């Protein structure tokens, strides 16, 4: 097992060790001969609070940024759904052609096992339905 695998499998222990080293560093920086243990502890606590507060502030800003981006992406997908819905309602013959294309591609790639006669039957039915709906709506 190499070092990277060891660190990856014990990441929580590594993270705890780094936190302990940071606390020891804070204690070393706060220690002076004339300070009592409670004063050193209070100084380490203050440094830790500032460090954690900065980290939390960064994480909250990062979270707000990511959620804002996801919100905008969701709104864009909603707009796309509205456009596709209008297209589906207003151009049924186009949608039937797209369905025939997707079924043909799936049949050629082997995703859906279709014989030629099955594909021709699906194409005739799909294009026929699209044409009939288009004629009734006056879009064909």
N, C-alpha and C positions, 0 to 999 in steps of 0.2 A: 504494500500500500504506500503510494507516494504521499508527499506532504499535502498536495492539493486535495486528494481524496480524504485525508485525515481531517483537514480543516473543514471541508464541506460536510463530512459526516458528523462533526462535533461543533457546528457553528454556534450553538447556544453557549457552550462552554467557552469558546473563543471570545464571544461577545461579552460574557461575564468577566472573563480575565482582563479584557481591555478596559471595562468599566472599573475594575479593581485597580488596575494600573493608573488610570486617570485619578481616582480618589487618592491613591498613594502620592501621586504627583502634586495634587492640590494640598495634601497634608504637609508635604515637604516644603512647598512654597509658603505655607502659612506658619510653619514652625519657627519660633524664635525662643531664645532662652528665657526671656522674661514673661512669655505668655503661658497661661495655664492650659490644661488639657481642654477645658470647656471653651476657652477662647479660640483655640485651634479648631475644635469641632465646629464652632459657630462660623468661623472663617471658611472652613471646607464646605459647610452647608450652604453658605452664601455663594461661593464659587460654583457649586454644583447646581444650585437653583438658577443662576445666570446661564450656565451651559445648557441645562435641560430646557430652560425657557427659550433660548435661541433655537435649539433643535426643534422644539415643538412649534415655534413660530414659522420656521422654514417648512416643516411638514404640513402645517395648516395652509400656508400659502400654496404649496405644491398641490395639496388636495383640492383646494378651491380652483386652481388653474386646470387641473385634469378634469374635474367635474364640469367646469364651464365648457371645456372642449367637447366633452361627451354630450352635454346638453345641446350645443350647436350642431354636432353631428346628428343627434337624434332629430332635431328640428329639420335639418336638411333631408333626412330620410323620410320624415313625415311629408315634406313638400314633394319629394319624389313620388311617394305613394299617392298623393292627390293628383299629380300629373298622370301617373299610370292609370289611376282609376278613371279619369276623364277620357284617356285614350281608349281604355277598355270599353267604356260606354259609347263613345262617339265613333270608333273605328273597329267594329267587330270582325270585319274581313281581314284587317291587318293582324289582329290577335290570333285568328284562326291560322293565318300563314305562319306566324311565329310558333304556334303549337306544332304545326306540321314540321317545321324546321327543327325544333327541339326533339321531337319524336324520331325524326330521321337521323339526327346526329347521335342520339342515344342508341338507335338500332345499328348504325354503322360502327360505333365504337365498341359494341358488344355489351353495353350496360343493360340493355333490354333486348332479349332475344326475339327478333321479329323476322318473319319471312317477308318476301316481297309482296305477296298478296295481302298479308296483314297490314303492312305499311300503306299500300295503295288504298285499302279499305278505310283505315284511320284518316288518311289524307282526304279522301272523298267526303267522308262524314264531316270532318272538321271544316273543310272549305265550304261544304254545302251549308252547314249551320251558319257559318260566318256570312255567306252570301245571302241567305234567307233573312237573317236578322238585319243585314245591311240594306236589303231591298225594302223591308218593312219600315225601317227608320228613314229611308231616303238618302243614306250615305253611300250607297253602292252605285 
